């Protein structure tokens, strides 16, 4: 079927630019009924769709129209989240076509800005939900994972990685778990050790500057190898880095992948940014801080290793 300039009515065989209610009136039905009867049929030719696109481009809908469309879409998705605009559920084949078409789709900066501005003040539909308690998010997660396995190339991974690293280097915050929020500090931290060090700063009347600066570590070819974000900024060009898996600042015997990665970042920092002073706090240094401050600071958090050694001292 040539659907560039016309489509064929499955009821009468006529060639039309689009199959609409005006034509279907002669068959005593409406578009919805036609699509239900012929779910895989095309109801608009490509030329007709292009004419509509050109006509509607730049058109600003009235507030009443936008509200009507919004309410209609909400109701449509509530009834069936996998249905098209006609209200007819999409076939599995059509879902696959739409999914492949949208995966990897690039959006212009102008469009991204418009989407961002339009979403200001709105509450996201997935706020507070995860893939573990919402079937829609679980379904999307599974599709993305499957697409990554089947279609993601090393070049695409490298491109995505560079894009993220560039954003982190420009100041985008690194995601942090909601479970890491401390009510007494009104901030989120990645570990109890970091939270306790923040409490030490407050105890000493110092400002908490947590993960405020990021340093891009470049390769010789100009690409970003990694981005290093120290834990606490204590002075100009001086930072505190807390590493619970380091024995001490000068003893780091672990050879796991995570430790090797962190060692490499610190080594690159010393080479690329020799004027930046990074003070490392390992288990030895943290134990000394714990012994010194845990008696005086409220809401002090004890990790597994120091409960037996320190709790009795605080209670005695």
Rosetta silent file (secondary structure, phi, psi, omega in degrees, C-alpha in Angstrom):
SEQUENCE: XXXXXXXXXXXXXXXXXXXXXXXXXXXXXXXXXXXXXXXXXXXXXXXXXXXXXXXXXXXXXXXXXXXXXXXXXXXXXXXXXXXXXXXXXXXXXXXXXXXXXXXXXXXXXXXXXXXXXXXXXXXXXXXXXXXXXXXXXXXXXXXXXXXXXXXXXXXXXXXXXXXXXXXXXXXXXXXXXXXXXXXXXXXXXXXXXXXXXXXXXXXXXXXXXXXXXXXXXXXXXXXXXXXXXXXXXXXXXXXXXXXXXXXXXXXXXXXXXXXXXXXXXXXXXXXXXXXXXXXXXXXXXXXXXXXXXXXXXXXXXXXXXXXXXXXXXXXX
SCORE:     score description
SCORE:     0.000 S_00000001
   1 L     0.000  127.166  177.899    0.000    0.000    0.000 S_00000001
   2 L   -87.353  103.162 -178.326    1.361    3.402   -1.021 S_00000001
   3 L  -104.695   22.267  175.250    0.622    5.612    1.949 S_00000001
   4 L   -70.099  -48.042 -176.123    2.789    8.553    0.823 S_00000001
   5 L  -115.690  -12.698 -179.623   -0.146   10.466   -0.733 S_00000001
   6 L  -157.571  162.280  171.602   -3.166    8.339    0.102 S_00000001
   7 E  -126.133  160.926 -176.789   -4.532    5.491    2.183 S_00000001
   8 E  -109.099  128.314  176.696   -7.170    2.960    1.188 S_00000001
   9 L   -68.256  126.598 -177.858  -10.431    2.561    3.079 S_00000001
  10 L   -72.601  -11.611 -177.867  -10.750   -1.075    4.135 S_00000001
  11 L   -92.998  -41.754 -176.004  -14.548   -0.872    3.792 S_00000001
  12 L  -120.683   -8.083  177.344  -15.019    0.570    0.309 S_00000001
  13 L    80.905    6.739  179.965  -11.539    0.553   -1.239 S_00000001
  14 L   -72.265  148.647  175.099  -11.461    4.322   -1.914 S_00000001
  15 E   -92.768  122.857 -175.849   -8.141    6.195   -1.984 S_00000001
  16 E  -134.863  155.988  174.612   -8.194    9.072    0.510 S_00000001
  17 L   -66.986  -38.479  175.068   -5.773   11.522    2.075 S_00000001
  18 E  -155.742  151.758  177.917   -7.048   10.413    5.466 S_00000001
  19 L   -97.404  105.272 -175.323   -9.884    8.298    6.768 S_00000001
  20 L  -121.566 -177.006 -177.394  -11.882   10.602    9.017 S_00000001
  21 H   -63.884  -30.449  179.881  -15.363   10.865   10.468 S_00000001
  22 H   -62.037  -44.355  178.291  -16.629   12.729    7.387 S_00000001
  23 H   -72.472  -42.125 -175.520  -15.864    9.755    5.143 S_00000001
  24 H   -70.277  -12.146  177.009  -16.859    7.135    7.710 S_00000001
  25 H   -61.805  -33.277  178.887  -20.257    8.779    8.070 S_00000001
  26 H   -68.793  -21.011  177.448  -21.243    7.045    4.814 S_00000001
  27 H   -98.576    5.631  178.251  -20.411    3.731    6.495 S_00000001
  28 L    58.806   47.186  175.030  -22.398    4.717    9.606 S_00000001
  29 L  -152.641  171.337  178.473  -19.415    4.596   11.949 S_00000001
  30 L  -116.335  174.086 -174.678  -16.776    6.850   13.521 S_00000001
  31 H   -57.405  -42.344 -178.505  -12.985    6.716   13.540 S_00000001
  32 H   -58.478  -44.836 -179.227  -12.807    4.845   16.822 S_00000001
  33 H   -65.963  -37.744  179.358  -15.024    2.065   15.533 S_00000001
  34 H   -63.677  -44.853 -179.074  -13.033    1.854   12.283 S_00000001
  35 H   -66.889  -35.704  176.266   -9.726    1.504   14.167 S_00000001
  36 H   -64.916  -34.852 -179.244  -11.220   -1.154   16.445 S_00000001
  37 H   -76.101  -36.674 -179.089  -12.329   -3.087   13.356 S_00000001
  38 L  -128.351   75.156 -173.236   -8.970   -2.648   11.533 S_00000001
  39 L   -62.989  -24.930 -177.589   -6.338   -2.102   14.286 S_00000001
  40 L   -97.853    5.519 -177.916   -3.348   -2.435   11.924 S_00000001
  41 L   -81.102  154.986  176.576   -4.686   -0.085    9.238 S_00000001
  42 L   -97.226  129.199 -175.800   -3.192    3.339    8.440 S_00000001
  43 L  -105.491   -7.661  178.110   -5.743    6.161    8.632 S_00000001
  44 E  -138.206  134.724  177.408   -3.590    9.118    7.449 S_00000001
  45 L   -74.430  161.417 -178.853   -1.165    9.384    4.544 S_00000001
  46 H   -64.405  -37.133  179.658    2.343   10.745    5.100 S_00000001
  47 H   -66.453  -37.221  178.617    1.639   13.834    2.992 S_00000001
  48 H   -68.522  -39.631  177.530   -1.468   14.616    5.050 S_00000001
  49 H   -63.753  -37.670  179.305    0.476   14.196    8.305 S_00000001
  50 H   -67.894  -38.386  177.230    3.165   16.549    6.997 S_00000001
  51 H   -62.208  -42.070  178.285    0.545   19.176    6.092 S_00000001
  52 H   -64.783  -40.735 -179.317   -0.879   18.973    9.600 S_00000001
  53 H   -61.727  -45.421  179.376    2.570   19.251   11.129 S_00000001
  54 H   -64.203  -40.246 -178.537    3.385   22.392    9.134 S_00000001
  55 H   -66.784  -37.400 -175.782    0.002   23.911    9.925 S_00000001
  56 H   -88.728  -13.926 -177.231    0.272   23.278   13.664 S_00000001
  57 L   -62.864  127.289  179.315    3.954   24.209   14.035 S_00000001
  58 L    83.212   -3.917 -178.992    4.320   27.290   16.206 S_00000001
  59 L   -76.162  133.965 -179.512    0.638   27.365   17.033 S_00000001
  60 L  -103.975  118.563 -179.548   -0.133   28.305   20.627 S_00000001
  61 L   -77.294  148.316  178.823   -3.155   26.570   22.117 S_00000001
  62 L   -69.737  158.603  178.120   -5.465   28.516   24.383 S_00000001
  63 H   -56.433  -36.306  179.941   -5.455   27.754   28.134 S_00000001
  64 H   -65.659  -41.552 -179.973   -8.885   26.139   27.764 S_00000001
  65 H   -66.438  -43.431  179.183   -7.632   23.873   24.969 S_00000001
  66 H   -61.607  -40.913  179.547   -4.495   22.887   26.895 S_00000001
  67 H   -65.069  -41.801 -179.887   -6.579   22.068   29.965 S_00000001
  68 H   -63.273  -44.311  179.093   -8.989   20.004   27.874 S_00000001
  69 H   -64.923  -40.942  179.796   -6.143   18.070   26.235 S_00000001
  70 H   -62.010  -46.830 -179.633   -4.426   17.511   29.579 S_00000001
  71 H   -65.098  -37.555  179.174   -7.578   16.153   31.217 S_00000001
  72 H   -65.187  -42.621  179.267   -8.281   13.971   28.181 S_00000001
  73 H   -66.168  -41.174  179.194   -4.759   12.506   28.220 S_00000001
  74 H   -60.730  -45.630  179.983   -4.893   11.852   31.963 S_00000001
  75 H   -64.083  -39.550 -179.542   -8.196   10.011   31.630 S_00000001
  76 H   -62.905  -44.467 -179.017   -6.893    8.077   28.640 S_00000001
  77 H   -71.521  -30.805  177.360   -3.786    6.894   30.485 S_00000001
  78 H   -65.489  -39.470 -178.290   -5.763    5.984   33.587 S_00000001
  79 H   -72.065  -40.715 -179.957   -8.016    3.708   31.558 S_00000001
  80 L  -160.308  106.889 -176.899   -5.192    2.074   29.627 S_00000001
  81 L   -68.466   -7.944 -178.354   -1.563    3.248   29.782 S_00000001
  82 L  -111.930   22.378 -177.668   -0.737    1.460   26.508 S_00000001
  83 E  -100.036  159.212  177.581   -3.403    2.957   24.280 S_00000001
  84 L   -86.705 -174.179 -177.685   -3.049    5.431   21.452 S_00000001
  85 L   -67.502  -21.083 -179.769   -4.788    8.779   21.053 S_00000001
  86 L   -76.387  -11.270 -176.884   -7.765    7.057   19.478 S_00000001
  87 L    89.573    0.186 -179.907   -8.411    5.234   22.746 S_00000001
  88 L   -96.663  129.211  179.782   -7.682    1.880   21.086 S_00000001
  89 E   -56.117  137.584  178.885   -4.947   -0.237   22.753 S_00000001
  90 L   -71.902  143.492  176.568   -1.772   -0.426   20.671 S_00000001
  91 L   -72.281  160.857  179.411   -0.867   -3.810   19.236 S_00000001
  92 H   -60.180  -36.891  179.096    2.316   -5.517   20.429 S_00000001
  93 H   -64.682  -42.446 -179.764    3.830   -4.937   16.990 S_00000001
  94 H   -68.215  -37.867  176.488    3.039   -1.206   17.127 S_00000001
  95 H   -58.634  -42.278 -179.893    4.450   -0.940   20.669 S_00000001
  96 H   -64.850  -40.856  179.274    7.694   -2.456   19.400 S_00000001
  97 H   -63.274  -47.481 -179.699    7.818   -0.035   16.461 S_00000001
  98 H   -63.229  -42.123 -178.863    7.221    3.004   18.697 S_00000001
  99 H   -61.926  -47.075 -179.768    9.759    1.792   21.257 S_00000001
 100 H   -66.140  -33.670 -179.285   12.527    1.295   18.669 S_00000001
 101 H   -68.774  -36.203 -176.440   11.738    4.646   17.058 S_00000001
 102 H   -84.697  -27.382 -179.484   12.053    6.544   20.342 S_00000001
 103 L   -63.673  126.359 -179.849   15.122    4.729   21.698 S_00000001
 104 L    78.740    5.548 -179.056   18.192    6.855   21.056 S_00000001
 105 L   -67.058  127.884 -179.245   16.073    9.709   19.717 S_00000001
 106 L   -92.010  140.613 -179.569   17.959   13.006   19.966 S_00000001
 107 L  -117.394  136.943 -178.578   16.170   16.161   21.070 S_00000001
 108 L   -67.356  157.928  179.807   17.279   19.682   20.206 S_00000001
 109 H   -62.267  -36.884  178.762   18.405   22.048   22.943 S_00000001
 110 H   -62.305  -43.617  179.332   15.454   24.333   22.168 S_00000001
 111 H   -65.653  -41.029  178.498   12.980   21.482   22.642 S_00000001
 112 H   -61.249  -39.821  178.859   14.638   20.409   25.899 S_00000001
 113 H   -65.640  -41.215  178.307   14.352   23.965   27.228 S_00000001
 114 H   -62.527  -43.434  179.044   10.662   24.121   26.280 S_00000001
 115 H   -63.154  -41.319  179.229   10.010   20.796   28.010 S_00000001
 116 H   -63.393  -43.966 -179.602   11.868   22.012   31.087 S_00000001
 117 H   -67.228  -37.783 -178.995    9.945   25.275   31.266 S_00000001
 118 H   -68.540  -22.470 -177.539    6.599   23.557   30.745 S_00000001
 119 L   -91.714   -3.034 -179.500    7.309   21.225   33.657 S_00000001
 120 L   -63.557  127.393  178.748    8.059   23.945   36.214 S_00000001
 121 L    88.865  -12.241  179.312    5.667   23.648   39.148 S_00000001
 122 L   -85.482  148.049  176.538    4.261   20.297   38.051 S_00000001
 123 L   -91.659  118.164 -179.182    4.464   17.234   40.271 S_00000001
 124 L   -58.133  142.979 -177.710    6.069   14.343   38.303 S_00000001
 125 L   -64.670  -25.406 -176.872    3.823   11.310   37.940 S_00000001
 126 L  -101.111   16.463 -179.516    6.633    9.062   39.235 S_00000001
 127 L   -62.962  127.867  178.622    7.552   11.143   42.297 S_00000001
 128 L    79.517   -1.286 -179.005    8.300    8.853   45.218 S_00000001
 129 L  -102.776  152.011  175.437    7.880    5.712   43.097 S_00000001
 130 L  -130.984  173.051  179.855   10.501    3.118   42.195 S_00000001
 131 L   -67.827  -13.948 -178.758   10.595    0.099   39.916 S_00000001
 132 L   -85.338  -17.190 -179.781    9.970   -2.061   42.983 S_00000001
 133 L  -126.567   10.314  177.681    6.545   -0.580   43.750 S_00000001
 134 L  -141.503  122.383 -176.082    5.261    0.553   40.329 S_00000001
 135 H   -65.336  -33.646 -179.703    4.713   -1.759   37.368 S_00000001
 136 H   -64.149  -44.526  179.918    5.102    1.046   34.805 S_00000001
 137 H   -67.934  -38.618  176.763    8.578    1.977   36.023 S_00000001
 138 H   -61.161  -41.460  178.697    9.535   -1.696   36.229 S_00000001
 139 H   -63.613  -43.789  178.610    8.390   -2.168   32.633 S_00000001
 140 H   -65.060  -40.302  178.986   10.395    0.827   31.415 S_00000001
 141 H   -61.714  -42.576  179.084   13.444   -0.334   33.363 S_00000001
 142 H   -64.400  -40.448 -179.534   13.241   -3.785   31.785 S_00000001
 143 H   -65.986  -43.619  179.760   12.905   -2.304   28.290 S_00000001
 144 H   -64.292  -41.783  179.257   15.881    0.014   28.746 S_00000001
 145 H   -62.550  -43.224 -179.699   17.976   -2.846   30.154 S_00000001
 146 H   -66.335  -40.069  178.598   17.044   -5.096   27.252 S_00000001
 147 H   -64.248  -40.184  178.757   17.768   -2.341   24.731 S_00000001
 148 H   -60.805  -39.245 -179.005   21.168   -1.734   26.317 S_00000001
 149 H   -68.186  -41.586 -172.858   22.010   -5.425   25.983 S_00000001
 150 H   -85.891  -35.590 -168.717   20.883   -5.700   22.351 S_00000001
 151 H  -121.095  -17.687 -176.612   21.721   -2.342   20.810 S_00000001
 152 L   -70.627  121.723  179.741   24.111   -0.385   23.047 S_00000001
 153 L   -98.683  159.986  176.622   27.534   -0.195   21.386 S_00000001
 154 H   -56.717  -34.469  178.741   30.859    0.678   23.084 S_00000001
 155 H   -65.428  -40.942  178.951   30.854    3.944   21.114 S_00000001
 156 H   -66.277  -41.144  177.836   27.409    4.867   22.465 S_00000001
 157 H   -61.372  -42.066  179.789   28.483    4.020   26.027 S_00000001
 158 H   -64.880  -39.800  179.861   31.562    6.189   25.654 S_00000001
 159 H   -65.275  -44.661  178.320   29.479    9.074   24.292 S_00000001
 160 H   -63.740  -42.210  179.454   26.958    8.845   27.147 S_00000001
 161 H   -61.202  -43.295  178.542   29.785    8.595   29.678 S_00000001
 162 H   -64.332  -38.239  178.988   31.488   11.703   28.295 S_00000001
 163 H   -62.926  -45.529  179.073   28.203   13.612   28.351 S_00000001
 164 H   -64.907  -44.366 -179.598   27.590   12.749   32.024 S_00000001
 165 H   -61.774  -38.411  178.237   31.175   13.513   33.031 S_00000001
 166 H   -63.509  -41.317  179.351   30.966   16.889   31.304 S_00000001
 167 H   -66.779  -40.045  176.943   27.782   17.742   33.221 S_00000001
 168 H   -63.249  -40.632 -179.903   29.342   16.694   36.528 S_00000001
 169 H   -65.729  -29.264 -179.682   32.398   18.807   35.741 S_00000001
 170 L   -84.298   -1.807  174.717   30.130   21.782   35.020 S_00000001
 171 L   116.410   -0.633  177.906   28.508   21.496   38.449 S_00000001
 172 L   -64.792  133.394 -177.090   25.638   19.009   38.101 S_00000001
 173 L   -69.051  140.096  175.298   25.095   17.305   41.446 S_00000001
 174 L   -75.630  130.143 -178.107   25.955   13.633   41.758 S_00000001
 175 L   -54.372  140.300  179.209   22.773   11.682   42.682 S_00000001
 176 L  -129.705  145.524 -178.198   22.486   10.808   46.362 S_00000001
 177 L   -66.189  139.960  176.681   20.189    8.320   48.064 S_00000001
 178 H   -63.971  -27.739 -178.981   17.106    9.723   49.790 S_00000001
 179 H   -69.878  -11.751 -178.310   17.854    7.362   52.671 S_00000001
 180 H   -86.097    4.026 -177.266   21.033    9.293   53.390 S_00000001
 181 E   -74.969  131.114  176.103   19.219   12.378   54.704 S_00000001
 182 E  -106.072  121.768 -175.492   20.019   13.368   58.281 S_00000001
 183 L   -66.659  -36.688 -178.703   17.254   15.341   59.975 S_00000001
 184 L   -69.627  -25.097  179.193   19.543   17.030   62.489 S_00000001
 185 L  -100.527  -15.516 -177.172   21.779   18.294   59.664 S_00000001
 186 L    56.482   38.285  179.631   18.999   18.791   57.113 S_00000001
 187 E  -146.521  163.951  175.969   21.328   17.324   54.477 S_00000001
 188 E  -108.134  140.420  177.885   21.993   14.007   52.782 S_00000001
 189 L  -133.374  161.995 -175.032   25.287   12.124   53.076 S_00000001
 190 L   -89.764  -10.889 -179.980   26.598    8.908   51.602 S_00000001
 191 L  -157.214  164.034  177.177   27.781    7.381   54.872 S_00000001
 192 H   -67.500  -30.286  179.416   27.588    7.739   58.648 S_00000001
 193 H   -65.249  -43.694  178.413   31.253    8.772   58.668 S_00000001
 194 H   -64.582  -41.730  178.707   30.558   11.739   56.394 S_00000001
 195 H   -61.889  -40.873  179.126   27.526   12.715   58.472 S_00000001
 196 H   -67.058  -37.476  178.364   29.609   12.577   61.656 S_00000001
 197 H   -65.489  -35.444  175.376   32.354   14.696   60.118 S_00000001
 198 H   -62.682  -38.331  177.737   29.688   17.286   59.233 S_00000001
 199 H   -66.236  -34.772  176.286   28.626   17.245   62.895 S_00000001
 200 H   -63.993  -41.132  178.469   32.252   17.830   63.895 S_00000001
 201 H   -61.366  -44.610  178.754   32.369   20.897   61.645 S_00000001
 202 H   -63.355  -41.246 -179.721   29.220   22.289   63.264 S_00000001
 203 H   -59.803  -33.335 -179.550   30.631   21.536   66.745 S_00000001
 204 L   -95.868   17.059  176.528   33.705   23.611   65.833 S_00000001
 205 L    57.779   41.455  178.067   31.543   26.435   64.418 S_00000001
 206 L  -115.652  152.453 -177.725   32.615   25.780   60.838 S_00000001
 207 L   -77.797  140.434  176.051   30.517   25.878   57.686 S_00000001
 208 L   -88.006  116.378  173.602   29.557   22.626   55.954 S_00000001
 209 L  -121.311   93.325 -171.665   30.567   22.687   52.295 S_00000001
 210 E  -103.000  121.793  178.596   29.792   19.186   51.097 S_00000001
 211 L    49.647   50.409 -176.844   30.632   18.108   47.511 S_00000001
 212 L   -90.226  -23.799 -177.096   30.675   21.726   46.335 S_00000001
 213 L  -124.754  145.451  175.890   33.504   21.424   43.766 S_00000001
 214 L  -128.545  144.454 -177.454   34.247   18.926   41.023 S_00000001
 215 E  -121.891  121.912  178.198   37.494   18.495   39.099 S_00000001
 216 E   -83.450  128.492  179.399   37.602   17.108   35.576 S_00000001
 217 E  -107.103  107.189 -171.753   40.618   14.869   34.949 S_00000001
 218 E   -90.749  150.401  170.969   41.361   14.948   31.220 S_00000001
 219 L   -85.405  174.271 -179.786   43.182   12.484   29.004 S_00000001
 220 L   -66.414  -27.130 -179.035   45.790   13.580   26.483 S_00000001
 221 L   -84.620    3.194  176.906   43.233   13.440   23.662 S_00000001
 222 L    94.750   -9.459  177.242   40.988   15.993   25.423 S_00000001
 223 L   -80.963  159.048 -177.910   38.316   13.562   26.616 S_00000001
 224 E   -86.862  121.002  177.570   37.420   13.363   30.311 S_00000001
 225 E   -72.549  -48.819  178.459   38.909   10.346   32.063 S_00000001
 226 E  -164.190  168.306  178.243   36.906   10.882   35.266 S_00000001
 227 E  -122.059  125.762 -177.512   35.476   13.587   37.504 S_00000001
 228 E  -106.490  126.421  178.942   36.617   13.841   41.117 S_00000001
 229 L  -120.775  103.055  178.689   34.364   15.432   43.750 S_00000001
 230 L   -63.522  157.492 -176.281   35.966   15.740   47.217 S_00000001
 231 L   -69.928  -58.034 -173.859   33.724   15.282   50.244 S_00000001
 232 E  -128.146  136.560  171.887   34.272   18.493   52.233 S_00000001
 233 E   -98.065  119.963 -176.269   35.831   21.836   51.402 S_00000001
 234 E  -107.556  -27.385  175.661   37.470   23.219   54.548 S_00000001
 235 E  -149.631  174.137  175.820   39.610   26.017   53.098 S_00000001
 236 L   -64.336  122.904  179.830   40.450   27.508   49.756 S_00000001
 237 L    65.499   22.165  175.748   42.156   24.740   47.766 S_00000001
 238 E  -133.129  128.763 -175.005   41.970   22.350   50.741 S_00000001
 239 E  -133.581  154.967  175.165   39.534   19.414   50.925 S_00000001
 240 E  -108.696  128.362  177.125   38.741   16.475   53.195 S_00000001
 241 E  -118.758  120.674 -178.506   38.191   13.054   51.613 S_00000001
 242 E  -102.213  119.906 -178.610   36.736   10.301   53.837 S_00000001
 243 L  -124.241  101.216 -179.104   37.514    6.754   52.744 S_00000001
 244 L   -68.086  -19.698 -179.723   36.114    4.037   54.993 S_00000001
 245 L   -95.495    8.016  174.092   37.847    1.315   52.965 S_00000001
 246 L   -99.369  134.708  179.700   41.318    2.854   53.464 S_00000001
 247 L   -61.909  -44.527  176.447   43.320    1.615   56.471 S_00000001
 248 E  -163.612  179.822 -177.454   44.770    5.098   56.957 S_00000001
 249 L   -61.754  -33.256 -177.865   45.933    8.100   54.944 S_00000001
 250 L  -111.124    8.097  176.859   49.296    6.447   54.185 S_00000001
 251 E  -132.952  112.673 -177.299   48.172    2.781   54.269 S_00000001
 252 L  -138.759   79.309 -170.835   45.763    1.587   51.634 S_00000001
 253 L   -82.313  -17.959 -175.960   46.291   -2.109   51.190 S_00000001
 254 L   -65.195  138.465 -179.077   42.987   -3.091   49.593 S_00000001
 255 L  -116.109   19.618  178.903   43.251   -4.019   45.907 S_00000001
 256 L   -67.598  166.691 -176.555   39.532   -4.257   45.060 S_00000001
 257 H   -60.394  -40.016 -179.225   38.216   -2.506   41.956 S_00000001
 258 H   -64.318  -44.981 -179.528   36.671    0.323   43.965 S_00000001
 259 H   -66.317  -40.103  178.416   39.885    1.070   45.856 S_00000001
 260 H   -61.945  -38.690  177.949   41.980    0.921   42.698 S_00000001
 261 H   -64.804  -44.901 -178.717   39.606    3.420   41.079 S_00000001
 262 H   -68.038  -38.747  176.809   39.789    5.799   44.053 S_00000001
 263 H   -60.680  -41.592 -178.920   43.575    5.527   44.275 S_00000001
 264 H   -64.633  -40.960  178.496   43.826    6.370   40.597 S_00000001
 265 H   -60.929  -45.316 -179.293   41.591    9.445   41.010 S_00000001
 266 H   -65.976  -36.123  177.053   43.737   10.758   43.865 S_00000001
 267 H   -65.024  -45.292  178.205   46.910   10.103   41.880 S_00000001
 268 H   -63.145  -36.957  177.717   45.526   11.964   38.856 S_00000001
 269 H   -60.872  -43.192 -179.526   44.446   14.835   41.133 S_00000001
 270 H   -65.819  -27.027 -179.860   47.999   15.204   42.450 S_00000001
 271 H   -85.050  -47.920 -174.942   49.295   15.326   38.863 S_00000001
 272 H   -78.762  -33.157 -177.601   46.646   17.501   37.208 S_00000001
 273 L  -128.496   70.235 -176.281   45.952   19.813   40.175 S_00000001
 274 L   -65.081  -18.449 -179.928   49.185   19.999   42.230 S_00000001
 275 L   -86.377   -3.052  178.606   47.971   23.166   44.012 S_00000001
 276 L   -95.681  128.796 -178.685   44.938   21.369   45.499 S_00000001
 277 E  -101.504  117.133  179.200   45.493   19.819   48.918 S_00000001
 278 E  -108.218  117.872  177.036   43.480   16.644   49.616 S_00000001
 279 E   -98.985  117.449 -176.818   43.526   15.378   53.224 S_00000001
 280 E   -92.051  131.809  174.737   42.539   11.715   53.374 S_00000001
 281 E  -113.457  110.182  176.602   40.748   10.309   56.440 S_00000001
 282 L   -98.925 -162.802 -177.636   40.906    6.528   56.634 S_00000001
 283 H   -64.066  -39.501 -179.201   39.869    4.151   59.409 S_00000001
 284 H   -62.923  -47.014 -178.869   42.802    5.096   61.636 S_00000001
 285 H   -68.954  -37.794 -179.278   42.137    8.851   61.405 S_00000001
 286 H   -68.411  -36.817  178.487   38.384    8.420   61.766 S_00000001
 287 H   -60.698  -39.974  178.364   38.804    6.257   64.884 S_00000001
 288 H   -63.691  -41.318  177.939   40.801    9.086   66.493 S_00000001
 289 H   -66.065  -38.817 -178.774   38.034   11.577   65.639 S_00000001
 290 H   -64.312  -44.769  178.875   35.394    9.191   66.956 S_00000001
 291 H   -63.238  -32.445 -176.760   37.192    8.748   70.275 S_00000001
 292 H   -79.366  -38.956 -167.205   37.560   12.501   70.610 S_00000001
 293 H  -109.566  -20.019 -169.350   34.078   13.726   69.659 S_00000001
 294 L   -63.058  -24.410 -179.604   31.450   11.015   70.142 S_00000001
 295 L   -71.979  -27.543 -169.460   30.968   11.914   73.841 S_00000001
 296 L  -104.005  -17.805 -172.226   30.114   15.571   73.100 S_00000001
 297 L  -104.066  126.121  177.704   28.136   15.537   69.860 S_00000001
 298 L   -70.647  154.417  176.988   24.435   14.674   69.775 S_00000001
 299 L    63.104   23.118  178.253   23.065   12.253   67.146 S_00000001
 300 L   -63.649  135.974 -178.477   26.484   10.679   66.653 S_00000001
 301 L  -101.810  130.152  178.582   26.193    7.619   64.419 S_00000001
 302 L  -102.664  130.966  174.878   28.090    4.441   65.262 S_00000001
 303 L   -86.518  177.143 -172.535   29.077    2.025   62.515 S_00000001
 304 H   -61.523  -40.931 -172.361   29.337   -1.727   63.054 S_00000001
 305 H   -71.038  -27.868 -172.742   33.025   -1.836   63.906 S_00000001
 306 H  -102.812    2.507 -179.151   32.951    0.835   66.634 S_00000001
 307 H   -62.523  -54.260 -176.567   29.743   -0.102   68.506 S_00000001
 308 H   -65.369  -30.965 -174.652   31.339   -2.537   70.947 S_00000001
 309 H   -82.740  -27.893 -169.730   34.414   -0.351   71.392 S_00000001
 310 H  -118.720  -29.543 -174.082   32.754    3.047   71.921 S_00000001
 311 H   -60.983  -40.886 -177.764   29.111    2.804   73.002 S_00000001
 312 H   -64.451  -31.520  179.041   29.962    1.669   76.536 S_00000001
 313 H   -68.027  -37.579 -179.352   32.270    4.661   76.925 S_00000001
 314 H   -71.089  -33.463 -177.434   29.490    7.064   75.965 S_00000001
 315 H   -80.689  -24.463 -177.016   27.048    5.396   78.353 S_00000001
 316 L   -79.542    0.000    0.000   29.488    5.230   81.292 S_00000001
